[in-house]
Amino acid sequence: MRTNTRFIKSIIKAAAQDDTALPWKRGTTRAAFIAKRTASLPARKTA
Protein backbone atom coordinates (compact mmCIF):
# COMPACT_ATOMS: atom_id res chain seq x y z
CA MET A 1 0.00 0.00 0.00
CA ARG A 2 1.43 3.34 -1.05
CA THR A 3 1.70 6.09 1.57
CA ASN A 4 0.56 9.50 0.43
CA THR A 5 2.90 11.76 2.43
CA ARG A 6 1.45 14.99 1.06
CA PHE A 7 -2.00 13.98 2.34
CA ILE A 8 -0.63 13.02 5.75
CA LYS A 9 1.28 16.31 6.02
CA SER A 10 -1.87 18.28 5.18
CA ILE A 11 -3.82 16.41 7.87
CA ILE A 12 -1.12 17.10 10.45
CA LYS A 13 -1.05 20.78 9.47
CA ALA A 14 -4.83 21.08 9.75
CA ALA A 15 -4.81 19.39 13.16
CA ALA A 16 -2.13 21.78 14.41
CA GLN A 17 -4.22 24.81 13.36
CA ASP A 18 -7.30 23.64 15.26
CA ASP A 19 -7.71 25.80 18.37
CA THR A 20 -10.95 24.92 20.12
CA ALA A 21 -11.73 26.77 23.32
CA LEU A 22 -12.35 24.07 25.88
CA PRO A 23 -14.69 24.75 28.83
CA TRP A 24 -11.91 25.04 31.39
CA LYS A 25 -10.04 27.53 29.20
CA ARG A 26 -12.97 29.92 28.73
CA GLY A 27 -14.06 30.15 32.35
CA THR A 28 -14.23 33.93 32.80
CA THR A 29 -15.85 34.54 29.40
CA ARG A 30 -18.44 31.85 29.99
CA ALA A 31 -19.18 33.02 33.54
CA ALA A 32 -19.75 36.57 32.27
CA PHE A 33 -22.10 35.33 29.56
CA ILE A 34 -24.12 33.21 32.00
CA ALA A 35 -24.36 36.10 34.48
CA LYS A 36 -25.59 38.44 31.74
CA ARG A 37 -28.14 35.92 30.53
CA THR A 38 -29.59 35.22 33.97
CA ALA A 39 -29.64 38.90 34.97
CA SER A 40 -31.58 39.99 31.90
CA LEU A 41 -34.68 37.89 32.62
CA PRO A 42 -37.64 40.31 32.94
CA ALA A 43 -40.28 39.87 35.60
CA ARG A 44 -43.27 38.09 34.09
CA LYS A 45 -46.77 39.27 34.67
CA THR A 46 -49.55 36.76 35.04
CA ALA A 47 -52.73 37.25 33.07
Steps between C-alpha positions, in 0.01 A plus 500: 500500500643834395527775762386841386734726700355823363155399628637404841691829527185697416305313769770569758507868402122530528502331841768739625291803395192383690459716811176412675422685820438230756266568795778529756687749281207739453391523862483878545338561160241231559426617855443855373265376229298288744476789748377734226245248379355430844495868600306609193190290572204742532236456766201322349150618558222249537182549303 
